[in-house]
């Protein structure tokens, strides 16, 4: 290993602040300065996991999403993660920002566990599928205030047909879940399954921050040469409106991981 490569390996293991101290101690050393610039470049860090890291960073600037949690802390303080640590992406709760973030991360190698895809696959394979109330309401919310052509492009033709049938169906606060099927005329039919009024449980699929505000979570994964790493997209909003990612991180995390990487 060359001297430059050895130096880079050593500096890569330093905390960001310690790497800066080393650089300032040797201001005229071009090798140290070059290694420092590589150490603090988030593109270098992200390229170890994601394809097209420059695109990923550019989209952060355009869509307003950030990386936080232990994977962001690892950039500043190496040794902060385990192999099972999530990549936590926070995105403002606007449809355009969320859709753009999902698409860019998919381009960069993330495979999403999309509930809409699971519903369409099960419906295609068996002709019937049961879906939770929260799942259907969340998916249908993406179609609000969109014309048919735009909604079809966003959701896909099959899922659009399912959600259109759901929106046309008769629903109530006692709905337990929905059974979705295809009738003999090849039309989507949505039937409700109901709790008795006093049996309706608290929705266990709701996630909350430290302030008790609900948020939505989309899970996925990315495969690297060494392992498959979990990815989470956290939509920074609650029922009274969208929030900034930074205010959401402040409420959700302990102070030692209130760091972030942005574009």
Buried (B, 14 or more C-beta within 10 A) or exposed (E): EEEEEEBBEEBBEBBBEEBBEBBEEEEEBEEBEBBBEBBBBBEBBBBEBBEBBEEBBEBBEEBBBBBBBBBBBBBBBBEBBEEEBBBBBBBBBBBEBBBBBBEBBBBBBBEBEBBBEEBBEBBEEEEEBBBBBBBBBBBBEBBEEBEEEEBBEBBBEBBBBBBBBBEEBEBEEBBBBBEBBBEEEEEBEBEBEBBEEEEBEEEEEEEEBEEEBEBBEBEBBBEEEEEEBBBBBBBBBBEEEBBBBBEBBBBBBEEEBBBBBBB
